Amino acid sequence: MPFGEVVCGSPGSGKSTYCYGKHQLFTALNRPIAIVNLDPANENIPYPCAIDISSLITLDDVMNEHGLGPNGGMLYCMEYLEANYDWLEDRLKELGNEAYVLFDLPGQVELSTNHESVKRIVKKLEKSGFRLAAVHLCDAHYVTDASKYISVLMLSLRAMLHLELPHVNVLSKVDLIQQYGDLDFNLDFYTEVQDLSYLENTLSSSSPRFAALNMAIVSLIEDYGLVGFETLAVEDKESMLHLTRAIDKANGCVFVPPQDAKVPDGAVDATDAPPTQKPNAYGLFATAMGAVKGPRSDPRDVQERWLDAKEEWDAYEKAQWRREGQLVQEENAKRSQIRERK
C-alpha cells in the first residue's frame, strides 16, 4: 500500500525546500521516496522529480492560450489535471506499491482551502489505495505578529476542513525566527495554540477598529480546537526526524527495510536479528502507539535551540561535526590498513 504526503502552503513557505530535504533524509535512511511536482509554474525544481505536471500542462501555455492571469491559469491547470487524472494515475503505478510519494502543490492557498479540484484529486488518490497526510507549511515569522498569527491559524483551519485528511501543520524556517524580533510568549504558546485571549490586548492595540472581529475569529478557532503546529528547521537533522515521525504517525506509515537492504556506513548491522531487535524497532512501535519523542519533540527545546541559546548551540554542533569528521577519518584509515594487510 503506497503512503504519501500532500505538501501545501502559501508561496515562500518552503514547500520545495522541504521536499528536497525529505528526499535527502530518506536517501540517507535508505527509505524509498518519489516526489511529484504538481506546480505547473515551478521551473526551478531543486529535487529529483519522479513525475512533473509540466509534461502535461504548463502555466505559461495556459496564460498565453486562454488569456488568463496567474491565479486563474493555476486553477485551470488543476482542473485540467483532474480531467486527465488517468495521466497521473498511470505514472504513479509505475512507481510501485511500496513508494512513499510527496505531492508538491502550488503555492496558491485557494487550491487547498476553497477550490474543489485538488480535493477531488486527493479523493481519487485515496480510492486508488494511497494513505495520505496533508503537511501544511507556514512561515514561522508570522508568529512574531499577533494579527498575522491569527490569519495563519484561520488558513490552517480552513485547509484542514477542506482537504479532510490527517493533517500536520508546520511552522517552517523556525531557525530564522530570531531575525524577526522577540516573541510575546514562549514558543509553545504558538505551537499548542493555547488560550488565545491573551492576544486580545495586542490585537486591540494594533487594530482597535477590528477588536470585536478579531476576538470573534479567536473564539471560532478555539471552538474547533483542531489547530496545532510542529516546528521545522529543514537543515537540522533532529528537526526533520521529529517531523517525519509525526507524519508517519498521522498517515500510519511504518517503514520496515527489506532483509536484503544495504546497511548505511557506520550503522549497526542487525540484518539477522529478529524484527523487535532491529534498529528501526523504535520507529515501528512509536509510530503505532505512544507520543512522538525525540530531541526536537518539545517546543521548549526548540526555543532553546533557535531562540534562547542559538549561538551556543551552533558552536556546540560545529564542535560535534568536527569530532564526527575526525572519527570518520580514523575509521577510514583503519579500514585502509586492514585492506592493505589482506
HUWO-V484326 format. One record per residue. N is the residue number from 1. RES is the residue in one letter. PHI is phi as a letter, one per 40 degrees, with the letter a starting at -180 (* if undefined). PSI is psi in whole degrees, -180 to 180 (NA if undefined). NEAR is the number of other C-alpha atoms within 12 Angstrom. Layout:
# HUWO-V484326
n: <N | N>
res: <RES | RES>
phi: <PHI | PHI>
psi: <PSI | PSI>
near: <NEAR | NEAR>
This chain:
# HUWO-V484326
n: <1 | 2 | 3 | 4 | 5 | 6 | 7 | 8 | 9 | 10 | 11 | 12 | 13 | 14 | 15 | 16 | 17 | 18 | 19 | 20 | 21 | 22 | 23 | 24 | 25 | 26 | 27 | 28 | 29 | 30 | 31 | 32 | 33 | 34 | 35 | 36 | 37 | 38 | 39 | 40 | 41 | 42 | 43 | 44 | 45 | 46 | 47 | 48 | 49 | 50 | 51 | 52 | 53 | 54 | 55 | 56 | 57 | 58 | 59 | 60 | 61 | 62 | 63 | 64 | 65 | 66 | 67 | 68 | 69 | 70 | 71 | 72 | 73 | 74 | 75 | 76 | 77 | 78 | 79 | 80 | 81 | 82 | 83 | 84 | 85 | 86 | 87 | 88 | 89 | 90 | 91 | 92 | 93 | 94 | 95 | 96 | 97 | 98 | 99 | 100 | 101 | 102 | 103 | 104 | 105 | 106 | 107 | 108 | 109 | 110 | 111 | 112 | 113 | 114 | 115 | 116 | 117 | 118 | 119 | 120 | 121 | 122 | 123 | 124 | 125 | 126 | 127 | 128 | 129 | 130 | 131 | 132 | 133 | 134 | 135 | 136 | 137 | 138 | 139 | 140 | 141 | 142 | 143 | 144 | 145 | 146 | 147 | 148 | 149 | 150 | 151 | 152 | 153 | 154 | 155 | 156 | 157 | 158 | 159 | 160 | 161 | 162 | 163 | 164 | 165 | 166 | 167 | 168 | 169 | 170 | 171 | 172 | 173 | 174 | 175 | 176 | 177 | 178 | 179 | 180 | 181 | 182 | 183 | 184 | 185 | 186 | 187 | 188 | 189 | 190 | 191 | 192 | 193 | 194 | 195 | 196 | 197 | 198 | 199 | 200 | 201 | 202 | 203 | 204 | 205 | 206 | 207 | 208 | 209 | 210 | 211 | 212 | 213 | 214 | 215 | 216 | 217 | 218 | 219 | 220 | 221 | 222 | 223 | 224 | 225 | 226 | 227 | 228 | 229 | 230 | 231 | 232 | 233 | 234 | 235 | 236 | 237 | 238 | 239 | 240 | 241 | 242 | 243 | 244 | 245 | 246 | 247 | 248 | 249 | 250 | 251 | 252 | 253 | 254 | 255 | 256 | 257 | 258 | 259 | 260 | 261 | 262 | 263 | 264 | 265 | 266 | 267 | 268 | 269 | 270 | 271 | 272 | 273 | 274 | 275 | 276 | 277 | 278 | 279 | 280 | 281 | 282 | 283 | 284 | 285 | 286 | 287 | 288 | 289 | 290 | 291 | 292 | 293 | 294 | 295 | 296 | 297 | 298 | 299 | 300 | 301 | 302 | 303 | 304 | 305 | 306 | 307 | 308 | 309 | 310 | 311 | 312 | 313 | 314 | 315 | 316 | 317 | 318 | 319 | 320 | 321 | 322 | 323 | 324 | 325 | 326 | 327 | 328 | 329 | 330 | 331 | 332 | 333 | 334 | 335 | 336 | 337 | 338 | 339 | 340 | 341 | 342>
res: <M | P | F | G | E | V | V | C | G | S | P | G | S | G | K | S | T | Y | C | Y | G | K | H | Q | L | F | T | A | L | N | R | P | I | A | I | V | N | L | D | P | A | N | E | N | I | P | Y | P | C | A | I | D | I | S | S | L | I | T | L | D | D | V | M | N | E | H | G | L | G | P | N | G | G | M | L | Y | C | M | E | Y | L | E | A | N | Y | D | W | L | E | D | R | L | K | E | L | G | N | E | A | Y | V | L | F | D | L | P | G | Q | V | E | L | S | T | N | H | E | S | V | K | R | I | V | K | K | L | E | K | S | G | F | R | L | A | A | V | H | L | C | D | A | H | Y | V | T | D | A | S | K | Y | I | S | V | L | M | L | S | L | R | A | M | L | H | L | E | L | P | H | V | N | V | L | S | K | V | D | L | I | Q | Q | Y | G | D | L | D | F | N | L | D | F | Y | T | E | V | Q | D | L | S | Y | L | E | N | T | L | S | S | S | S | P | R | F | A | A | L | N | M | A | I | V | S | L | I | E | D | Y | G | L | V | G | F | E | T | L | A | V | E | D | K | E | S | M | L | H | L | T | R | A | I | D | K | A | N | G | C | V | F | V | P | P | Q | D | A | K | V | P | D | G | A | V | D | A | T | D | A | P | P | T | Q | K | P | N | A | Y | G | L | F | A | T | A | M | G | A | V | K | G | P | R | S | D | P | R | D | V | Q | E | R | W | L | D | A | K | E | E | W | D | A | Y | E | K | A | Q | W | R | R | E | G | Q | L | V | Q | E | E | N | A | K | R | S | Q | I | R | E | R | K>
phi: <* | c | b | a | b | b | c | b | i | c | d | g | c | h | c | c | c | c | c | c | c | c | c | c | c | c | c | c | c | g | c | c | a | b | b | b | c | b | b | c | b | c | c | b | c | c | b | c | b | c | b | b | c | c | c | b | a | b | c | c | c | c | c | c | c | b | g | c | c | c | c | c | c | c | c | c | c | c | c | c | c | c | c | b | c | c | c | c | c | c | c | c | c | c | c | g | c | c | c | b | b | b | b | c | c | c | c | c | c | c | c | b | b | b | c | c | c | c | c | c | c | c | c | c | c | c | c | c | h | c | b | b | b | c | b | b | c | b | c | c | c | c | c | c | b | c | c | c | c | c | c | c | c | c | c | c | c | c | c | c | c | c | c | f | b | d | b | b | c | b | c | c | f | c | c | b | c | c | c | b | h | c | c | c | b | c | c | c | c | c | c | c | f | c | d | c | c | c | c | d | c | c | c | c | c | c | a | c | c | b | c | c | c | d | c | c | c | d | c | c | c | c | c | c | g | b | c | a | b | c | b | a | b | c | c | c | d | c | c | c | c | c | c | c | c | c | c | d | c | c | c | g | c | b | c | b | c | c | c | c | c | c | c | d | d | g | c | c | c | b | c | c | c | c | d | c | b | c | d | c | c | c | c | c | c | c | c | c | a | g | c | c | b | i | c | b | c | c | d | c | c | c | c | c | c | b | b | c | b | c | c | c | c | c | c | c | c | c | c | c | c | c | c | c | c | c | c | c | c | c | c | c | c | c | c | c | c | c | c | c | c | c>
psi: <123 | 141 | 165 | 179 | 139 | 105 | 114 | 172 | 166 | 163 | 138 | 5 | -11 | 28 | -51 | -38 | -39 | -44 | -40 | -43 | -38 | -38 | -42 | -43 | -49 | -34 | -41 | -32 | 1 | 34 | 132 | 142 | 144 | 139 | 131 | 118 | 114 | 18 | 105 | -5 | -2 | 102 | -19 | 80 | 120 | -18 | 159 | 124 | 118 | -38 | 131 | 124 | -21 | -18 | -12 | -47 | 148 | 154 | -40 | -42 | -41 | -44 | -41 | -39 | -37 | -1 | 33 | 158 | -180 | -44 | -47 | -38 | -38 | -41 | -40 | -42 | -42 | -37 | -36 | -40 | -41 | -43 | -26 | 43 | -29 | -29 | -46 | -41 | -42 | -40 | -31 | -35 | -32 | -22 | -18 | 166 | -16 | 6 | 145 | 115 | 132 | 126 | 107 | 105 | 160 | 167 | -9 | 115 | -25 | -21 | -32 | 1 | -24 | -45 | 145 | -17 | -49 | -40 | -44 | -36 | -42 | -42 | -37 | -38 | -42 | -39 | -31 | -2 | -2 | 138 | 107 | 153 | 141 | 131 | 106 | 112 | 134 | 134 | 127 | -20 | -15 | -23 | -11 | -9 | 124 | -44 | -39 | -36 | -42 | -40 | -38 | -39 | -44 | -42 | -43 | -43 | -42 | -41 | -39 | -44 | -31 | -48 | -29 | 48 | 159 | 129 | 134 | 111 | 139 | 130 | 101 | 166 | 35 | -20 | -14 | 2 | -27 | -24 | -17 | 11 | 176 | 151 | 147 | -28 | 172 | 160 | -33 | -23 | -38 | -35 | -36 | -4 | 65 | -160 | 103 | -7 | -20 | -17 | -3 | -46 | -43 | -43 | -41 | -36 | -33 | -32 | 75 | -28 | -30 | 24 | -45 | -41 | -43 | -44 | -31 | -40 | -42 | -43 | -38 | -46 | -43 | -33 | -39 | -41 | 34 | -27 | 133 | 165 | 143 | 169 | 156 | 126 | 103 | -24 | -3 | 120 | -45 | -36 | -43 | -39 | -42 | -45 | -37 | -42 | -41 | -41 | -41 | -37 | -33 | -44 | -2 | 16 | 128 | 110 | 122 | 114 | 147 | 162 | -33 | 13 | 141 | 131 | 129 | 150 | 132 | -8 | 162 | 124 | 104 | 38 | -27 | -1 | 155 | 158 | -36 | -12 | 5 | 160 | -22 | 12 | -38 | -46 | -37 | -50 | -32 | -30 | -39 | -32 | 164 | 170 | 155 | 116 | 156 | 173 | -24 | 22 | -23 | 125 | -27 | -35 | -38 | -42 | -42 | -40 | -43 | -14 | -57 | -37 | 47 | -45 | -40 | -42 | -39 | -44 | -40 | -44 | -37 | -40 | -39 | -40 | -41 | -41 | -43 | -40 | -41 | -41 | -40 | -43 | -43 | -41 | -42 | -38 | -41 | -42 | -38 | -41 | -39 | -43 | -38 | -38 | -34 | NA>
near: <24 | 32 | 37 | 42 | 43 | 48 | 47 | 45 | 38 | 33 | 22 | 21 | 35 | 35 | 43 | 38 | 27 | 42 | 39 | 29 | 31 | 44 | 31 | 27 | 26 | 27 | 19 | 20 | 25 | 24 | 28 | 30 | 35 | 37 | 41 | 39 | 39 | 44 | 41 | 37 | 32 | 28 | 20 | 15 | 26 | 21 | 28 | 23 | 29 | 29 | 30 | 32 | 35 | 28 | 23 | 26 | 30 | 29 | 33 | 25 | 22 | 27 | 22 | 13 | 14 | 16 | 15 | 18 | 18 | 24 | 24 | 21 | 28 | 37 | 35 | 31 | 37 | 40 | 24 | 27 | 32 | 29 | 19 | 19 | 26 | 18 | 20 | 33 | 26 | 15 | 21 | 31 | 23 | 16 | 24 | 20 | 20 | 26 | 28 | 37 | 40 | 43 | 40 | 45 | 44 | 39 | 32 | 32 | 32 | 29 | 37 | 40 | 27 | 21 | 25 | 22 | 28 | 42 | 30 | 24 | 33 | 36 | 24 | 23 | 32 | 25 | 15 | 22 | 21 | 33 | 34 | 38 | 38 | 40 | 46 | 50 | 48 | 42 | 37 | 38 | 31 | 31 | 38 | 30 | 25 | 32 | 31 | 23 | 34 | 34 | 23 | 39 | 42 | 32 | 31 | 40 | 34 | 29 | 40 | 32 | 22 | 27 | 36 | 24 | 30 | 28 | 35 | 42 | 44 | 43 | 46 | 40 | 34 | 41 | 31 | 27 | 30 | 25 | 17 | 18 | 16 | 20 | 25 | 18 | 24 | 22 | 35 | 26 | 25 | 38 | 36 | 26 | 34 | 24 | 20 | 31 | 25 | 18 | 32 | 26 | 19 | 25 | 29 | 20 | 15 | 17 | 17 | 16 | 12 | 17 | 21 | 17 | 18 | 31 | 28 | 19 | 28 | 33 | 22 | 21 | 30 | 23 | 15 | 19 | 20 | 25 | 34 | 32 | 39 | 41 | 48 | 47 | 35 | 34 | 23 | 29 | 23 | 25 | 37 | 34 | 32 | 34 | 40 | 45 | 35 | 40 | 41 | 34 | 31 | 30 | 31 | 28 | 32 | 31 | 34 | 25 | 25 | 18 | 15 | 12 | 16 | 19 | 22 | 18 | 13 | 13 | 15 | 15 | 18 | 22 | 22 | 16 | 14 | 12 | 20 | 16 | 17 | 23 | 24 | 29 | 20 | 23 | 33 | 25 | 26 | 26 | 28 | 22 | 18 | 14 | 18 | 27 | 25 | 23 | 21 | 30 | 28 | 25 | 30 | 23 | 24 | 34 | 33 | 24 | 34 | 31 | 27 | 21 | 18 | 22 | 16 | 15 | 21 | 19 | 14 | 15 | 18 | 14 | 14 | 14 | 14 | 14 | 14 | 15 | 14 | 14 | 15 | 16 | 14 | 14 | 16 | 16 | 14 | 14 | 14 | 13 | 12 | 11 | 10 | 9 | 8 | 7>
